């Protein structure tokens, strides 16, 4: 597993990093977002969506579990924090193996449903504006993504 780390000093910088990931995203990419409440997961997803060419406002799918957005590639934004045991009925495999990009918040709660390869993005709040963002590349695709991001 390869790990990559960035420090962002504002919401704008967090969105910019995510924007770059959105520009580099490919069909079937799965990004897991971990971080405490208020760490910036939704801010990150907004930047990613913009990088995918999505113009619609993106917000947390907390009560709907999955929100879909259309852009250069579809974005499947999932928040599984309030999931119960009925997650098998949601067809996560169809999203993970589909033509879009899946972003899953609180993914550790559905660990047994995740694909074998993914990018684990952890956002840690340092202070009101500063964040440490880590990409743990689980699989070759995400290692290449991290390397490409580091060269930009």
C-alpha positions in Angstrom: 0.0 0.0 0.0 1.2 3.4 -0.9 0.3 6.5 1.1 0.3 10.1 -0.1 -0.3 13.2 2.1 -1.2 16.8 1.6 -1.7 19.7 3.9 -4.5 22.2 3.0 -4.9 25.5 4.7 -8.4 26.5 3.6 -11.6 25.0 2.3 -10.6 26.4 -1.1 -7.3 24.4 -1.0 -9.2 21.2 0.0 -11.7 21.7 -2.9 -8.8 22.3 -5.3 -7.1 19.0 -4.3 -10.3 17.2 -4.8 -11.0 19.0 -8.1 -7.7 17.6 -9.4 -8.8 14.1 -8.4 -12.1 14.6 -10.2 -10.2 15.6 -13.3 -8.1 12.4 -13.1 -11.1 10.1 -12.2 -11.9 7.1 -14.3 -15.1 5.0 -14.5 -15.3 2.6 -11.6 -13.1 4.6 -9.2 -14.1 4.1 -5.6 -13.0 6.7 -3.0 -13.6 6.1 0.6 -13.8 9.3 2.8 -13.1 9.1 6.4 -12.9 11.9 8.9 -14.7 13.2 12.0 -17.8 15.3 11.7 -16.8 18.7 10.3 -13.5 17.5 9.0 -14.4 18.5 5.4 -15.7 15.4 3.7 -18.6 17.2 2.0 -16.2 20.1 1.1 -13.9 17.5 -0.5 -16.8 15.9 -2.4 -17.9 19.3 -3.8 -14.4 19.8 -5.2 -14.4 16.3 -6.7 -17.8 16.9 -8.3 -16.6 20.2 -9.9 -13.6 18.3 -11.3 -16.0 15.8 -12.8 -17.8 18.7 -14.5 -20.9 18.6 -12.2 -22.5 22.0 -11.9 -25.3 21.0 -9.5 -24.9 21.8 -5.8 -23.5 18.8 -3.9 -24.5 18.2 -0.3 -24.2 15.4 2.2 -26.6 12.5 1.5 -27.0 11.9 5.2 -30.7 11.0 5.1 -30.9 9.6 1.6 -27.8 7.4 1.8 -27.0 7.7 -2.0 -27.1 10.8 -4.2 -26.3 10.7 -7.9 -25.0 13.6 -9.9 -24.3 13.7 -13.6 -21.1 15.2 -15.1 -18.3 13.9 -17.3 -18.7 10.8 -15.3 -21.6 10.1 -12.8 -20.8 10.7 -9.2 -22.4 8.4 -6.6 -22.1 10.1 -3.3 -22.9 7.7 -0.4 -23.1 8.3 3.3 -23.5 5.0 5.2 -23.3 6.4 8.7 -26.9 5.7 9.5 -27.1 2.3 7.8 -28.8 -0.6 9.4 -28.4 -4.2 8.3 -30.4 -3.8 5.1 -27.4 -2.5 3.0 -27.4 -5.6 0.8 -30.6 -4.4 -0.8 -28.9 -1.1 -2.0 -26.8 -2.9 -4.7 -23.4 -1.3 -3.8 -21.7 -3.6 -6.3 -23.6 -2.0 -9.2 -22.3 1.4 -8.2 -18.7 0.2 -7.5 -18.5 -1.6 -10.8 -20.4 1.0 -12.8 -19.4 3.8 -15.1 -19.2 6.4 -12.4 -17.1 7.5 -9.5 -18.3 6.3 -6.0 -17.5 8.3 -3.0 -18.4 6.6 0.3 -18.4 8.4 3.6 -18.0 6.3 6.8 -17.1 3.3 4.5 -15.6 1.3 7.4 -19.3 0.5 8.4 -19.7 -1.5 5.2 -16.2 -3.0 5.0 -17.4 -6.4 3.8 -19.3 -4.8 0.9 -16.3 -2.8 -0.5 -14.3 -3.7 -3.6 -10.8 -5.1 -3.2 -9.2 -1.9 -4.6 -10.0 1.6 -3.7 -8.5 4.9 -2.5 -9.0 5.6 1.2 -9.0 9.4 1.8 -8.7 10.4 5.4 -9.2 14.0 6.3 -7.9 15.2 9.7 -8.8 18.5 11.2 -5.7 20.3 12.5 -7.5 23.6 13.3 -10.4 25.7 12.0 -9.0 25.8 8.4 -6.0 23.5 8.2 -6.4 19.8 7.2 -4.2 16.9 6.7 -5.5 14.8 3.8 -4.1 11.3 3.3 -4.7 9.0 0.3 -4.0 5.3 1.1 -3.8 3.6 -2.3 -5.3 0.1 -2.0 -4.5 -1.2 -5.5 -2.4 -0.1 -8.4 -4.9 2.3 -9.9 -4.9 4.4 -6.8 -1.1 4.3 -6.4 -0.9 5.7 -9.9 -3.5 8.4 -9.0 -1.5 9.4 -6.0 1.7 9.6 -8.0 0.0 11.8 -10.7 -1.4 14.1 -8.0 2.0 14.5 -6.4 3.5 15.7 -9.8 0.9 18.4 -10.3 
